[in-house]
Amino acid sequence: MRYQVIESRMWKRDDGRTASIYGACPWTSSPEKSRWTMVIVGWTVRDTRLGTIGIGRLPWSTESEARAWADSHD
């Protein structure tokens, strides 16, 4: 199977700001770190051939939607 369905996660700050978990660290100090939590925002896919995550679109809201896409692109 080429695509594996996984949870899509992101960093979320207590004021609503968000950041990718795959980019630079979103905080610059220990006090600032406590304002950030990792949240699940839907479902995406991991390409097992290329080792990449996501396909350049917003995550699906349900696992079954992501699985249907992955199954049709195997």
C-alpha positions in Angstrom: 0.0 0.0 0.0 1.5 3.3 -1.1 -0.4 5.7 1.2 -0.8 5.2 5.0 -3.6 7.2 6.7 -2.3 9.1 9.7 -3.6 11.8 12.1 -2.9 15.4 10.9 -1.4 17.4 13.8 -0.3 21.0 14.3 0.9 23.2 17.1 -1.8 25.5 18.6 -1.2 28.4 20.9 -3.6 29.5 23.6 -4.5 32.6 21.6 -5.4 30.5 18.5 -2.2 30.9 16.5 -1.1 27.7 14.7 2.2 26.3 13.4 3.3 23.3 11.5 4.9 20.4 13.4 7.3 20.0 10.5 8.8 23.5 10.5 10.8 25.5 13.0 9.9 25.4 16.7 7.1 27.9 17.3 8.3 29.1 20.7 11.5 31.0 21.6 11.6 30.6 25.4 10.5 28.2 28.2 7.6 30.4 29.3 6.4 30.7 25.7 6.6 26.9 25.3 3.9 26.4 27.9 1.4 28.3 25.7 1.7 25.8 22.8 0.0 22.3 22.6 -0.1 19.8 19.8 -3.6 19.2 18.5 -5.2 16.8 16.0 -6.8 18.6 13.2 -8.0 15.8 10.9 -6.5 13.0 8.8 -3.8 13.0 6.1 -1.6 10.5 4.3 2.0 9.5 4.4 3.5 8.4 1.0 5.4 5.2 1.9 7.5 5.3 -1.3 8.7 8.9 -1.0 8.5 9.4 2.8 6.5 12.5 2.5 3.4 13.6 4.5 0.4 15.3 3.1 -0.6 15.9 -0.5 -0.8 19.7 -0.6 -4.4 20.0 0.7 -6.1 20.6 4.0 -6.6 17.4 6.0 -9.8 15.3 5.7 -12.2 15.7 8.6 -12.7 11.9 9.0 -10.4 8.9 8.7 -12.8 7.2 6.3 -12.5 10.1 3.8 -8.7 9.9 3.9 -8.8 6.1 3.6 -11.2 6.3 0.6 -8.7 8.7 -1.1 -5.7 6.5 -0.2 -7.5 3.3 -1.5 -8.3 5.0 -4.8 -4.6 6.1 -5.3 -2.9 2.9 -4.4 
